[in-house]
Amino acid sequence: MSSLNRLAQGFLCAVGLIWSLSITALFIGGDTWAASLYLLILLVPVSSLIYVKVRETDQQKAASDLPTKWRNLLFSFQGVGLAFWMFDIATTFYAINVTGLAVELNPLGWPLGILGAFAYYAPSILFSYFLLFKKKESVCLYAAIPLAMLTLLMGTMNLLAGTQNFQVFVSTAMLSVSIRYGLFAAVSTVLLAVWVSLKRPFNPIICK
């Protein structure tokens, strides 16, 4: 489970970065209400990341050697790349399917263009897991470093593409007041549920 937690931590950190950039773009675009809503949504991955870190505290104490820390860090980069890729997919869907103002540059077209990145990310995650957690030799750790850097490069390309697509959202997103209040209520409910789950580890139920 430690490897999955590291993947989740990298993913959640990347989501936090994406959301921060989105909030900035919305403020610059003049949609203060949407920016405020996004700021509230940002608390969800932040709270989730805190929850994951709290659960990992004991495991970190048990596995504090330097090679283990490097393995965990390198594998978390796979989660970062995965989050950037999903951001690119979500914004591309909005720009093409919802607004019709953009076209897919990939020769495969949309949505088959998704398969191009998937053909990299899926084997990359599996191969990184094999190198970092199934093989304990130092050479496997070193081999995972360029793979992690390549994943960050691919993810950065997806992030830049997603950022361009998000500008379409900033320019075209129009929501009625009732829908906005509904979204605010939904996000507040999810955030409350996350905070409740955060409190559970500190208040265990003792069954006799």
C-alpha positions as CSV (number, residue, x, y, z in Angstrom):
1,M,0.0,0.0,0.0
2,S,3.0,2.3,0.5
3,S,3.6,2.5,-3.3
4,L,-0.1,3.4,-3.9
5,N,0.1,6.1,-1.3
6,R,3.1,7.6,-2.9
7,L,1.4,7.6,-6.3
8,A,-1.7,9.2,-4.6
9,Q,0.5,11.9,-3.0
10,G,2.2,12.8,-6.2
11,F,-1.2,12.9,-7.9
12,L,-2.8,15.1,-5.2
13,C,0.2,17.5,-5.2
14,A,-0.1,17.9,-9.0
15,V,-3.9,18.5,-8.6
16,G,-3.2,21.2,-6.1
17,L,-0.7,22.9,-8.5
18,I,-3.2,22.7,-11.4
19,W,-6.0,24.1,-9.3
20,S,-3.8,27.0,-8.1
21,L,-3.0,27.9,-11.7
22,S,-6.7,27.7,-12.6
23,I,-7.6,30.0,-9.7
24,T,-5.0,32.5,-10.9
25,A,-6.3,32.3,-14.5
26,L,-9.9,32.9,-13.3
27,F,-8.9,35.9,-11.1
28,I,-7.0,37.4,-14.1
29,G,-9.9,36.7,-16.4
30,G,-12.2,38.6,-14.0
31,D,-14.4,35.7,-12.9
32,T,-14.0,36.3,-9.1
33,W,-16.9,34.1,-8.2
34,A,-15.6,31.1,-10.1
35,A,-12.1,31.7,-8.7
36,S,-13.5,31.7,-5.2
37,L,-15.4,28.4,-5.9
38,Y,-12.2,26.9,-7.2
39,L,-10.3,28.0,-4.1
40,L,-12.9,26.1,-2.0
41,I,-12.5,23.0,-4.3
42,L,-8.7,23.3,-3.7
43,L,-9.2,22.5,-0.1
44,V,-10.5,19.0,-1.1
45,P,-7.1,17.7,-2.5
46,V,-5.2,19.6,0.2
47,S,-7.2,17.9,2.9
48,S,-6.9,14.5,1.2
49,L,-3.1,15.0,1.0
50,I,-3.0,15.7,4.7
51,Y,-5.1,12.6,5.3
52,V,-2.6,10.4,3.3
53,K,0.4,12.0,5.1
54,V,-1.2,11.3,8.5
55,R,-1.8,7.6,7.6
56,E,1.8,7.3,6.4
57,T,3.4,8.7,9.6
58,D,4.1,5.3,11.2
59,Q,5.3,3.7,7.9
60,Q,7.7,6.6,7.3
61,K,9.3,6.0,10.7
62,A,9.7,2.3,10.0
63,A,11.2,3.0,6.5
64,S,13.4,6.0,6.9
65,D,16.5,4.9,5.0
66,L,17.7,7.0,2.1
67,P,17.1,4.5,-0.8
68,T,13.5,4.0,0.4
69,K,12.9,7.7,0.4
70,W,14.2,8.0,-3.1
71,R,12.1,5.1,-4.3
72,N,9.0,6.7,-2.8
73,L,9.9,10.1,-4.3
74,L,10.5,8.8,-7.8
75,F,7.3,6.8,-7.8
76,S,5.3,9.8,-6.7
77,F,6.4,11.6,-10.0
78,Q,4.3,9.0,-11.9
79,G,1.3,10.4,-10.0
80,V,2.3,13.9,-11.0
81,G,2.4,13.0,-14.7
82,L,-0.9,11.1,-14.4
83,A,-2.6,14.2,-13.0
84,F,-1.3,16.5,-15.7
85,W,-2.5,14.0,-18.4
86,M,-6.0,13.9,-16.9
87,F,-6.1,17.7,-16.7
88,D,-5.2,17.8,-20.4
89,I,-8.0,15.3,-21.2
90,A,-10.6,17.2,-19.2
91,T,-9.8,20.6,-20.7
92,T,-9.6,19.2,-24.2
93,F,-13.0,17.6,-23.8
94,Y,-14.4,21.0,-22.8
95,A,-12.7,22.9,-25.6
96,I,-13.7,20.4,-28.3
97,N,-16.9,18.7,-27.3
98,V,-18.6,21.4,-25.2
99,T,-17.6,24.6,-27.0
100,G,-16.6,23.4,-30.4
101,L,-13.9,26.1,-30.5
102,A,-10.9,23.8,-30.7
103,V,-9.6,20.9,-32.8
104,E,-7.4,17.9,-31.9
105,L,-3.9,18.3,-33.4
106,N,-3.0,14.7,-32.8
107,P,-3.2,12.7,-36.1
108,L,-5.3,10.1,-34.4
109,G,-8.0,12.8,-33.8
110,W,-10.3,13.1,-30.7
111,P,-10.8,11.1,-28.6
112,L,-8.4,8.5,-30.0
113,G,-5.5,10.9,-29.3
114,I,-5.8,9.9,-25.7
115,L,-4.4,6.6,-26.5
116,G,-1.0,8.1,-27.5
117,A,-0.3,9.3,-23.9
118,F,-1.9,6.3,-22.4
119,A,0.5,4.1,-24.3
120,Y,3.3,5.8,-22.4
121,Y,1.8,6.4,-18.9
122,A,0.5,2.9,-18.3
123,P,3.8,1.0,-19.0
124,S,5.7,3.8,-17.3
125,I,3.8,3.3,-14.0
126,L,4.1,-0.5,-14.2
127,F,7.8,-0.5,-15.1
128,S,8.6,2.1,-12.4
129,Y,6.8,0.0,-9.8
130,F,8.8,-3.0,-10.9
131,L,12.1,-1.2,-10.8
132,L,11.5,0.6,-7.5
133,F,9.7,-1.9,-5.4
134,K,10.2,-5.4,-6.8
135,K,13.9,-5.1,-7.5
136,K,16.1,-3.9,-4.7
137,E,19.4,-3.5,-6.6
138,S,20.9,0.0,-6.8
139,V,21.1,-0.2,-10.6
140,C,17.3,-0.5,-10.8
141,L,17.0,2.6,-8.6
142,Y,19.3,4.5,-11.0
143,A,17.4,3.2,-14.0
144,A,14.1,4.6,-12.6
145,I,15.5,8.1,-12.4
146,P,15.5,8.9,-16.2
147,L,12.1,7.2,-16.4
148,A,10.8,9.6,-13.8
149,M,12.3,12.6,-15.5
150,L,10.8,11.5,-18.8
151,T,7.4,11.2,-17.1
152,L,7.8,14.8,-15.8
153,L,8.6,16.0,-19.3
154,M,5.6,14.3,-20.8
155,G,3.4,15.6,-17.9
156,T,4.7,19.1,-18.4
157,M,3.7,19.0,-22.1
158,N,0.2,17.9,-21.0
159,L,0.1,20.6,-18.4
160,L,1.0,23.3,-21.0
161,A,-1.6,21.9,-23.4
162,G,-4.2,21.8,-20.6
163,T,-3.4,25.4,-19.6
164,Q,-4.1,26.6,-23.2
165,N,-7.4,24.7,-23.3
166,F,-8.4,26.1,-19.9
167,Q,-8.2,29.6,-21.3
168,V,-11.2,28.6,-23.5
169,F,-13.1,27.8,-20.3
170,V,-12.1,31.1,-18.8
171,S,-13.4,32.9,-21.8
172,T,-16.7,31.0,-22.4
173,A,-17.9,29.6,-19.0
174,M,-21.2,31.1,-18.1
175,L,-23.3,29.6,-15.2
176,S,-26.6,30.8,-13.8
177,V,-26.8,31.9,-10.2
178,S,-28.8,28.9,-9.2
179,I,-26.2,26.5,-10.7
180,R,-23.4,28.4,-9.0
181,Y,-25.1,28.1,-5.6
182,G,-25.7,24.4,-6.3
183,L,-22.0,23.8,-7.1
184,F,-21.1,25.7,-3.9
185,A,-23.3,23.5,-1.9
186,A,-22.0,20.3,-3.5
187,V,-18.3,21.3,-3.0
188,S,-19.0,22.3,0.6
189,T,-20.6,18.8,1.2
190,V,-17.6,17.0,-0.3
191,L,-15.2,19.1,1.8
192,L,-17.2,18.4,4.9
193,A,-17.0,14.7,4.2
194,V,-13.2,14.9,3.7
195,W,-12.8,16.7,7.0
196,V,-15.0,14.1,8.8
197,S,-12.7,11.4,7.4
198,L,-9.7,13.3,8.6
199,K,-11.0,13.2,12.2
200,R,-11.6,9.5,12.2
201,P,-8.0,8.3,12.8
202,F,-7.8,10.6,15.8
203,N,-11.0,9.3,17.4
204,P,-11.0,5.5,17.0
205,I,-14.0,3.5,18.2
206,I,-12.8,0.9,20.8
207,C,-14.9,-2.2,20.7
208,K,-14.7,-4.5,23.7
